[in-house]
Amino acid sequence: MKVVKGSDFRGFPVFGGVSGKIIFSSDRVMFLLVEIPPGGTVPEHSHPHEQMGICLKGKAEFRSGKEEAMVNEGMFIG
């Protein structure tokens, strides 16, 4: 078991003003803390592993193929 604090990790630029912190990573899964500023966007992209997310603050619109979803604080997407 590994227990960490997000504040212990240094962020790095992901896309434009979007930053990320790799919290856990293995061959099969990556847990990334992503901070997107208000009005920020993340361009379409893909990953070699399955993706899930939790909206910790604010709201975000997700698109995957033809699917779209709006998530608010406290909502999960997978």
C-alpha positions in Angstrom: 0.0 0.0 0.0 1.2 3.5 -0.8 -0.2 6.6 0.8 0.8 10.1 -0.5 -0.3 13.7 -0.4 -0.9 15.5 -3.7 1.0 18.5 -2.4 4.2 16.4 -2.2 4.4 16.2 -6.0 5.6 18.9 -8.4 3.3 19.7 -11.3 4.3 19.8 -14.9 2.7 21.4 -18.0 0.4 19.0 -19.9 -1.4 21.2 -22.5 -1.3 25.0 -22.5 -2.3 26.2 -19.0 -3.2 22.6 -17.9 -0.9 21.0 -15.4 -0.6 17.5 -14.1 1.0 15.5 -11.2 1.7 11.8 -11.6 0.5 10.3 -8.3 0.8 6.6 -9.1 2.0 4.8 -12.2 2.5 1.2 -13.3 2.3 -0.8 -16.6 -1.5 -1.0 -16.4 -2.7 2.2 -14.7 -1.7 5.8 -14.1 -3.3 8.1 -11.6 -2.8 11.7 -12.7 -4.0 14.8 -10.8 -4.9 17.3 -13.5 -5.6 21.0 -12.9 -7.4 22.8 -15.6 -7.9 26.6 -15.3 -11.3 28.1 -15.8 -12.0 28.1 -19.6 -9.1 25.8 -20.2 -9.2 23.0 -22.7 -7.5 19.7 -23.3 -7.1 18.7 -26.9 -8.4 15.3 -28.1 -5.9 12.6 -27.2 -5.7 8.9 -26.3 -4.1 6.7 -23.7 -2.8 3.1 -23.8 -4.8 2.4 -20.6 -8.4 2.8 -19.4 -9.2 6.3 -18.1 -11.4 7.4 -15.1 -11.8 10.8 -13.5 -13.2 12.7 -10.5 -14.2 16.3 -10.7 -12.9 17.8 -7.4 -13.9 21.4 -8.1 -15.9 23.3 -10.6 -17.3 21.6 -13.7 -16.0 20.1 -16.9 -17.3 18.8 -20.2 -15.9 15.5 -21.5 -16.1 14.1 -25.0 -15.2 10.6 -26.2 -16.1 9.7 -29.7 -19.7 10.7 -30.1 -20.4 10.7 -26.4 -20.5 13.9 -24.3 -20.9 14.3 -20.5 -21.0 17.3 -18.2 -19.6 16.6 -14.7 -19.7 18.8 -11.6 -17.9 18.8 -8.3 -18.1 15.3 -6.7 -19.0 13.5 -9.9 -17.0 10.6 -11.4 -16.5 9.6 -15.1 -15.2 6.3 -16.5 
